[in-house]
């Protein structure tokens, strides 16, 4: 990068609503010589909470990010902000978990390799060996952690050690077909995203697309959400749907569903890592 070339930063924050937040933030950015490129905000009248994401640009310098963080701290303390500031495009350290269905894994590997997602996939964990060759072809470490009812506590302990050792920021369940324990779910709250292979809650459990076929549905889809202790009921980040009709066989519905799963999951990962997702209580605010 050339000396003094412009560099972009993203500031995200949320706090209880009160007058003067935007004024204080924009004034700080002006003092820092930053030009606002994009600003999205939302004041939730139901909860009295305020959310903001701002993308700014300005001259680069040594230790700029840390200097801006230090300078912004008094503003954050004055308004009681929960905030984060980082360079635009900063890659998040991601661990992907998968079982036998590999389409979401393959999609994330491809999008990461092509630079479409701001992520660094530091490892893939699976309870099967089906995708070891694919993962290692991408030059990513693969870890086989089998799970049985008897070994589940030890397997989850091994997973947590791996997450800590690799400094993982986000865990992505890309069709990982093991239910995480309540303890693990609580430990990873707000940094674990799952893809639920159904759009309609009535089609839970095994073979949701076959259930959809039997009911003659006209829309199928998928839901990406944060993981919590309620199975497939975590705060929703992204949903995708596709229209179908009576000509679709169960296999056709499965194929259509795979596309929605990949898109919903990749969107959720992208928005999370771009700082566009705010988890507040049991819902999300997405500033796109």
Buried (B, 14 or more C-beta within 10 A) or exposed (E): EEEEEEBBBBBBBBBEBEEEBBEBBBEBBEEBEBEBEEBBBBEBEEEEBBBBBBBBBBEBEEEBBEEBBEEBEEBBEEBEBEBEBBEBEBBBBBBBBBBEBBBBBBBBBBBBEEEEBBBBBBBBBBBBEBBBEBBEEBEBBBBEBEBEEEEBEEBBEBBBEBBEEBEBBBBBBBBBBBEBBEEBBEBBEBBBBBBBBBBBEEBBEEEBBBBBBEEEBEEBBBBBBBBBBEBBBBBBBBBBBBEBEEEBEBEBBBEBBBBBBBBBBBBBBBBBBBBBBBBBEEEBBBBE
